[in-house]
Amino acid sequence: MMKKTLVALAALTAAGAFAQSQVTLSGRASMDVSSFQTSGAAAAGDANNLASRGRVADSGSRITFQAQETVDGVTAGVYCETGMNIDNASSTGQANTTNNNTTTWCSREGRAYIGTSFAEIRLGRQNLYWTQGEINQTGSNFTGTDVLTNFVTGGISPTGTRLENVIMLKANKDFGAFANSEIYYGYGNGYEAAAGGVSPGNVTAVSTSVATNLPMAQQNQHPGTYQGLKLQYSQGAHIAMLDIQNGTSVYNSLTSASSVFDKSASKFGYGYRFGNKDMNGVSSIVSFQYWTKSRTDKTTPAGTYASATGSASDNGYGLNALYNVDSRIGLYAQYAMSNNITGTSVGEQPDSGATGYTLGATYRFSKRTHVYTAYHQINNGRIATYTLAGGNYASNGSSSSAGSQVNAMALGFIHTF
């Protein structure tokens, strides 16, 4: 990503020390003109059976402020990435529901950090389980959204894809083939809000009345503690990823009927680079991912499976391909499958899986600007509710109606600065 320097580099030499500081502003505008439709819901007349509708949609635009200083090879700084909805200049997405990633400063990601070219320590709200890097070259960087990422994070949801109060050790470029690997531990805001005389790790640590006074982004999923690692490998034509996350005392929702879970999620990916590169040096690639997620209901261990109660597991896989015709033109194809939910009190849930695919093409005007066209389709089983949820891109809110077929066709452009 190209960055526009707001304050020029300042160099000072004193007592043998070399200091270099900078403040930068960067970001991305990602907009499309698209149509969205859902059909075939299991419940006749369901309001989420949406006739095809045209729209102007924002798919993850953001602005980033960063300030840092390097002294004798040690860099310290702050990074604040804030989402913005260019389509409507508000904090709501396509269904007029709150987009939690655009509600306040650092709503997407915020961290303070210190380290070297080998590794750094990061503290703050950070991206975790959902990121896939070069293994998924479709998605928000290229075609606005994609089905695979929505399957990875949907169904039996992980502890969280972007979480607060994270302590992370991040591998930097001098880590070689394992650069960008990470290990982390975090505390949910329940720890900060826990009543006196109560262990924050207990499922009763945060009452519903306390928790519902938290910001909306912290109400949807309210974790106790979480930890994980993401091991990334890149060498020659080969790339690989192992991503593991665990959460303890995770509130799935904060209604009176909500349950608290221990959660685990993992995914593995492998990719092979080949052929032409685009203007930014991204190679053509074929890749594969497999994931599995599970939760254990600590409130009602034998409870019936529903969206907010009961123990359950799911798994799935995805295939992704990017072919660069030349440095300007890229062609994308993606297929994903989420299998039926298992591990409930009554075993496997029939017709709870889904399949989906994305097809797209991009044309680059420069390293920073490209146009794209993309088609996305999700076919849900009778009780499945997968949708294009990332960044509130879906017109039917947080989830599609059970059994729906979801279709979206977009013509858009992405400009980074």
C-alpha positions as CSV (number, residue, x, y, z in Angstrom):
1,M,0.0,0.0,0.0
2,M,1.4,3.4,-0.9
3,K,1.5,5.9,1.9
4,K,1.4,9.7,1.7
5,T,3.8,11.2,4.2
6,L,2.2,14.1,6.1
7,V,5.3,15.0,8.1
8,A,8.6,14.6,6.4
9,L,11.2,12.2,7.8
10,A,13.3,13.9,10.5
11,A,16.9,12.6,11.2
12,L,18.8,13.5,14.3
13,T,22.3,12.3,15.4
14,A,23.2,12.7,19.0
15,A,25.5,10.7,21.2
16,G,25.8,8.1,18.5
17,A,22.0,7.5,18.3
18,F,20.1,7.8,15.0
19,A,16.4,8.6,15.2
20,Q,13.9,8.6,12.4
21,S,10.3,9.6,12.8
22,Q,7.3,9.8,10.5
23,V,3.5,10.3,10.5
24,T,1.5,8.9,7.7
25,L,-2.0,8.8,6.4
26,S,-3.2,5.9,4.2
27,G,-6.3,4.0,3.4
28,R,-8.6,2.5,0.9
29,A,-11.7,3.5,-1.0
30,S,-13.7,0.4,-2.1
31,M,-17.0,1.0,-3.8
32,D,-19.3,-0.8,-6.2
33,V,-22.6,-0.6,-8.1
34,S,-24.2,-3.9,-7.5
35,S,-27.4,-6.0,-7.3
36,F,-28.3,-8.2,-4.4
37,Q,-31.0,-10.9,-4.2
38,T,-32.0,-13.8,-1.9
39,S,-34.6,-16.4,-2.8
40,G,-35.9,-19.9,-1.8
41,A,-36.0,-19.3,2.0
42,A,-37.3,-22.3,3.9
43,A,-40.1,-20.2,5.5
44,A,-42.6,-19.1,2.9
45,G,-43.0,-15.4,2.7
46,D,-40.0,-14.8,4.8
47,A,-39.0,-11.1,4.8
48,N,-35.4,-12.0,3.9
49,N,-36.5,-13.3,0.5
50,L,-35.3,-10.2,-1.2
51,A,-36.2,-9.3,-4.8
52,S,-33.2,-8.1,-6.8
53,R,-32.3,-4.6,-5.8
54,G,-29.7,-2.2,-7.2
55,R,-27.5,-0.3,-4.8
56,V,-24.2,1.7,-4.3
57,A,-22.3,-0.4,-1.8
58,D,-19.2,0.3,0.3
59,S,-17.1,-2.9,0.9
60,G,-14.5,-2.1,3.5
61,S,-13.3,1.5,2.9
62,R,-11.0,2.8,5.6
63,I,-8.6,5.5,6.6
64,T,-5.4,4.8,8.6
65,F,-3.3,7.0,10.8
66,Q,0.2,5.9,11.8
67,A,3.0,7.5,13.7
68,Q,6.3,5.9,14.5
69,E,9.9,6.5,15.4
70,T,13.0,4.4,14.9
71,V,16.0,4.7,17.2
72,D,19.1,2.4,16.9
73,G,17.1,-0.2,15.1
74,V,14.1,-0.2,17.5
75,T,10.8,1.1,16.2
76,A,7.9,2.2,18.3
77,G,4.6,3.7,17.2
78,V,0.8,3.7,17.0
79,Y,-1.5,2.4,14.2
80,C,-5.2,3.4,14.0
81,E,-7.4,2.0,11.2
82,T,-10.9,3.5,11.1
83,G,-13.7,2.2,8.8
84,M,-15.8,4.6,6.9
85,N,-19.0,4.2,4.8
86,I,-18.5,6.3,1.7
87,D,-21.9,5.3,0.3
88,N,-24.0,6.9,3.0
89,A,-21.7,8.8,5.4
90,S,-23.0,7.0,8.4
91,S,-22.2,4.0,10.6
92,T,-24.7,1.7,9.0
93,G,-24.3,-0.9,6.2
94,Q,-26.4,-2.1,3.3
95,A,-29.3,-3.3,5.5
96,N,-29.3,-0.1,7.5
97,T,-27.9,-2.1,10.4
98,T,-24.9,-0.9,12.5
99,N,-21.5,-1.6,10.9
100,N,-19.4,-2.1,14.1
101,N,-16.2,-1.5,12.1
102,T,-17.2,2.1,11.3
103,T,-18.5,3.3,14.7
104,T,-15.4,5.1,16.2
105,W,-11.7,5.8,15.9
106,C,-9.6,2.6,15.4
107,S,-12.9,0.7,14.8
108,R,-11.2,-1.7,12.4
109,E,-7.8,-2.0,14.1
110,G,-5.8,-0.1,16.7
111,R,-2.4,-0.9,18.2
112,A,0.7,0.5,19.9
113,Y,3.9,-1.4,19.0
114,I,7.6,-1.6,19.7
115,G,10.2,-3.9,18.1
116,T,12.8,-4.5,15.6
117,S,13.0,-5.8,12.0
118,F,13.0,-9.3,13.5
119,A,9.9,-9.1,15.7
120,E,7.6,-6.7,17.6
121,I,5.2,-6.6,20.4
122,R,1.7,-5.2,19.7
123,L,-1.0,-4.1,22.2
124,G,-4.6,-3.2,21.2
125,R,-7.6,-4.2,19.1
126,Q,-6.3,-6.4,16.2
127,N,-7.2,-8.6,13.3
128,L,-7.0,-12.2,14.2
129,Y,-8.6,-15.4,12.9
130,W,-10.3,-14.2,9.7
131,T,-7.1,-13.0,7.9
132,Q,-5.7,-15.4,5.3
133,G,-3.0,-13.3,3.5
134,E,-1.8,-14.4,0.1
135,I,-3.5,-17.8,0.3
136,N,-6.8,-16.0,-0.5
137,Q,-6.2,-13.5,-3.3
138,T,-9.8,-12.8,-3.9
139,G,-11.7,-11.1,-1.1
140,S,-11.7,-7.5,0.0
141,N,-8.4,-6.5,-1.6
142,F,-9.4,-7.5,-5.1
143,T,-13.2,-8.1,-5.6
144,G,-14.7,-6.4,-2.6
145,T,-15.9,-9.6,-0.8
146,D,-15.8,-13.4,-1.4
147,V,-17.7,-16.4,-0.2
148,L,-14.8,-18.4,1.3
149,T,-14.0,-15.8,4.0
150,N,-17.7,-15.7,4.9
151,F,-17.7,-19.5,5.3
152,V,-14.5,-19.5,7.4
153,T,-16.1,-17.0,9.9
154,G,-19.7,-18.1,9.7
155,G,-21.6,-21.1,11.0
156,I,-20.2,-21.9,14.4
157,S,-18.4,-18.7,14.7
158,P,-14.9,-18.4,16.1
159,T,-14.1,-16.5,19.3
160,G,-13.6,-13.4,17.2
161,T,-12.1,-12.2,14.0
162,R,-11.0,-8.8,15.3
163,L,-10.7,-8.5,19.1
164,E,-9.8,-6.0,21.8
165,N,-7.1,-6.0,24.5
166,V,-4.7,-8.3,22.5
167,I,-1.0,-8.8,23.4
168,M,0.7,-10.0,20.2
169,L,4.2,-11.1,19.3
170,K,4.5,-10.5,15.5
171,A,7.4,-11.8,13.3
172,N,8.8,-9.2,11.0
173,K,10.8,-9.4,7.7
174,D,14.1,-10.7,9.3
175,F,12.2,-13.8,10.4
176,G,12.7,-15.0,6.8
177,A,10.3,-17.6,5.4
178,F,8.1,-17.3,8.6
179,A,7.7,-13.5,8.5
180,N,4.1,-12.3,9.5
181,S,3.6,-15.3,11.9
182,E,2.1,-14.3,15.2
183,I,1.2,-15.5,18.7
184,Y,-1.3,-13.7,21.0
185,Y,-3.3,-13.6,24.2
186,G,-6.2,-11.3,25.0
187,Y,-8.7,-10.3,27.6
188,G,-12.4,-9.5,26.7
189,N,-13.9,-6.4,28.2
190,G,-15.7,-8.7,30.6
191,Y,-12.5,-8.8,32.6
192,E,-12.5,-5.0,33.0
193,A,-16.2,-4.9,33.9
194,A,-16.2,-7.9,36.3
195,A,-17.8,-7.3,39.7
196,G,-15.7,-7.2,42.9
197,G,-15.2,-10.6,44.5
198,V,-15.8,-12.5,41.2
199,S,-13.2,-14.2,39.2
200,P,-13.3,-12.7,35.7
201,G,-12.9,-16.2,34.2
202,N,-16.2,-17.4,35.5
203,V,-19.2,-17.5,33.2
204,T,-21.1,-15.3,35.7
205,A,-18.4,-12.6,35.7
206,V,-20.4,-10.1,33.7
207,S,-24.1,-9.8,34.2
208,T,-26.4,-9.1,31.3
209,S,-27.2,-5.6,32.7
210,V,-23.5,-4.7,32.9
211,A,-22.6,-6.2,29.5
212,T,-25.4,-4.5,27.6
213,N,-24.0,-1.1,28.7
214,L,-20.9,-1.8,26.6
215,P,-20.5,-0.5,23.1
216,M,-22.4,-2.4,20.4
217,A,-19.3,-3.9,19.0
218,Q,-18.6,-5.6,22.3
219,Q,-22.1,-6.9,22.8
220,N,-22.3,-9.2,19.8
221,Q,-19.6,-11.4,21.1
222,H,-18.2,-10.9,24.6
223,P,-15.2,-13.1,25.3
224,G,-13.6,-13.8,28.6
225,T,-10.0,-14.7,27.4
226,Y,-8.6,-15.9,24.1
227,Q,-5.3,-17.0,22.7
228,G,-4.0,-18.3,19.4
229,L,-1.2,-18.5,16.9
230,K,-0.9,-18.0,13.1
231,L,2.1,-19.7,11.6
232,Q,2.8,-18.4,8.1
233,Y,5.4,-19.8,5.6
234,S,6.5,-18.3,2.3
235,Q,9.4,-19.6,0.3
236,G,9.7,-19.6,-3.5
237,A,6.6,-20.9,-5.2
238,H,5.1,-22.3,-1.9
239,I,3.1,-20.6,0.8
240,A,1.3,-22.2,3.8
241,M,-0.6,-21.2,6.9
242,L,-1.7,-22.8,10.2
243,D,-4.2,-20.7,12.2
244,I,-5.4,-21.8,15.7
245,Q,-7.6,-19.8,18.1
246,N,-9.2,-20.7,21.4
247,G,-11.6,-18.7,23.6
248,T,-12.8,-19.2,27.2
249,S,-16.2,-17.9,28.5
250,V,-17.4,-16.4,25.3
251,Y,-20.8,-14.8,25.3
252,N,-22.5,-15.6,22.0
253,S,-25.1,-12.9,22.7
254,L,-26.3,-11.0,25.7
255,T,-30.0,-11.6,25.8
256,S,-31.6,-13.3,28.8
257,A,-31.5,-16.6,26.9
258,S,-27.8,-16.4,25.9
259,S,-25.3,-19.0,26.6
260,V,-21.5,-18.9,27.4
261,F,-19.1,-21.0,25.4
262,D,-15.6,-22.3,25.3
263,K,-14.6,-22.0,21.6
264,S,-11.9,-23.4,19.3
265,A,-11.2,-22.7,15.6
266,S,-8.4,-23.7,13.3
267,K,-7.6,-23.6,9.6
268,F,-4.9,-24.8,7.4
269,G,-4.0,-23.5,3.9
270,Y,-1.5,-24.2,1.2
271,G,-0.9,-22.2,-2.0
272,Y,1.3,-22.6,-5.1
273,R,2.5,-19.5,-7.0
274,F,3.0,-19.6,-10.8
275,G,3.0,-17.5,-14.0
276,N,2.6,-13.8,-14.3
277,K,2.7,-11.1,-11.6
278,D,0.5,-8.1,-11.4
279,M,1.8,-4.5,-11.0
280,N,2.2,-5.0,-7.3
281,G,4.2,-8.2,-7.6
282,V,1.3,-10.6,-6.7
283,S,1.7,-13.9,-8.6
284,S,-0.9,-16.1,-10.1
285,I,-1.8,-18.7,-7.5
286,V,-3.9,-21.7,-6.7
287,S,-4.6,-22.5,-3.1
288,F,-6.6,-24.8,-0.8
289,Q,-8.0,-24.2,2.8
290,Y,-9.6,-26.5,5.3
291,W,-11.1,-25.2,8.6
292,T,-12.9,-26.5,11.6
293,K,-14.7,-24.7,14.5
294,S,-16.4,-25.9,17.7
295,R,-18.1,-24.6,20.8
296,T,-18.9,-26.1,24.2
297,D,-22.0,-24.7,25.9
298,K,-21.0,-24.0,29.5
299,T,-24.4,-22.5,30.5
300,T,-26.6,-25.5,29.4
301,P,-24.2,-28.4,28.6
302,A,-27.0,-30.5,27.2
303,G,-28.9,-27.7,25.6
304,T,-30.6,-27.9,22.2
305,Y,-28.6,-26.5,19.4
306,A,-29.7,-23.0,18.2
307,S,-27.9,-19.9,17.0
308,A,-27.1,-18.9,20.6
309,T,-27.3,-22.2,22.6
310,G,-26.0,-25.7,22.5
311,S,-22.6,-27.3,21.8
312,A,-21.8,-27.8,18.2
313,S,-19.1,-28.1,15.5
314,D,-18.6,-27.5,11.8
315,N,-15.9,-27.7,9.2
316,G,-15.4,-27.0,5.5
317,Y,-12.9,-26.3,2.7
318,G,-12.3,-23.9,-0.1
319,L,-10.4,-23.6,-3.4
320,N,-9.1,-20.4,-4.8
321,A,-7.4,-19.5,-8.0
322,L,-6.0,-16.2,-9.4
323,Y,-4.6,-16.1,-12.9
324,N,-2.8,-13.0,-14.1
325,V,-3.2,-12.7,-17.8
326,D,-0.6,-9.9,-17.6
327,S,0.3,-7.2,-15.1
328,R,-3.0,-5.5,-15.6
329,I,-5.7,-8.2,-16.0
330,G,-6.5,-10.8,-13.3
331,L,-9.1,-13.5,-13.4
332,Y,-10.5,-15.0,-10.1
333,A,-12.4,-18.2,-9.3
334,Q,-13.3,-19.5,-5.9
335,Y,-15.4,-22.4,-4.5
336,A,-16.2,-23.1,-0.8
337,M,-18.2,-25.8,1.0
338,S,-19.3,-25.8,4.7
339,N,-20.4,-29.2,5.9
340,N,-23.3,-30.0,8.2
341,I,-23.2,-29.0,11.8
342,T,-22.3,-31.8,14.1
343,G,-21.5,-32.4,17.8
344,T,-24.9,-31.2,19.1
345,S,-27.0,-32.9,21.8
346,V,-28.8,-34.9,19.0
347,G,-25.9,-35.3,16.7
348,E,-25.6,-34.1,13.1
349,Q,-28.0,-31.4,11.9
350,P,-29.2,-32.3,8.4
351,D,-29.2,-29.6,5.7
352,S,-27.1,-27.2,7.9
353,G,-24.3,-26.8,5.4
354,A,-23.8,-24.6,2.3
355,T,-21.8,-24.2,-0.9
356,G,-20.8,-21.1,-2.7
357,Y,-18.6,-19.6,-5.4
358,T,-17.1,-16.3,-6.5
359,L,-16.1,-15.4,-10.1
360,G,-14.3,-12.1,-10.9
361,A,-12.0,-10.1,-13.0
362,T,-9.8,-7.0,-12.4
363,Y,-8.1,-4.5,-14.6
364,R,-5.3,-2.4,-13.1
365,F,-4.8,1.2,-14.1
366,S,-1.8,1.5,-11.7
367,K,-0.4,-0.1,-8.5
368,R,-3.0,1.7,-6.5
369,T,-6.2,1.7,-8.6
370,H,-8.1,-1.1,-10.3
371,V,-11.7,-1.8,-11.4
372,Y,-13.4,-5.2,-11.0
373,T,-16.5,-7.2,-11.7
374,A,-17.5,-10.1,-9.5
375,Y,-20.4,-12.5,-9.1
376,H,-21.1,-14.3,-5.7
377,Q,-23.5,-17.1,-5.0
378,I,-24.3,-19.0,-1.8
379,N,-26.6,-22.0,-1.7
380,N,-27.7,-22.7,1.9
381,G,-29.1,-25.9,3.2
382,R,-32.6,-25.8,4.6
383,I,-31.5,-24.6,8.1
384,A,-28.2,-22.8,7.1
385,T,-27.9,-19.0,7.2
386,Y,-24.6,-18.1,5.5
387,T,-24.4,-14.8,3.7
388,L,-22.0,-12.1,2.5
389,A,-21.7,-10.6,5.9
390,G,-18.3,-8.9,5.9
391,G,-18.5,-5.2,6.4
392,N,-22.3,-5.3,6.4
393,Y,-22.2,-5.8,2.7
394,A,-25.4,-7.9,2.7
395,S,-28.7,-6.2,2.1
396,N,-30.5,-8.7,4.4
397,G,-28.7,-7.8,7.6
398,S,-26.5,-10.0,9.7
399,S,-27.6,-13.3,8.3
400,S,-29.6,-14.6,5.4
401,S,-32.9,-16.4,5.9
402,A,-32.4,-20.2,6.5
403,G,-32.3,-22.1,3.2
404,S,-31.8,-19.0,1.0
405,Q,-29.8,-18.7,-2.2
406,V,-27.8,-15.5,-2.0
407,N,-26.7,-13.7,-5.2
408,A,-24.7,-10.6,-5.7
409,M,-23.3,-9.1,-8.9
410,A,-20.9,-6.1,-8.6
411,L,-19.0,-3.6,-10.8
412,G,-16.6,-1.6,-8.7
413,F,-13.3,-0.1,-8.1
414,I,-10.7,0.0,-5.4
415,H,-8.2,2.9,-4.8
416,T,-5.5,2.7,-2.1
417,F,-3.5,5.6,-0.9
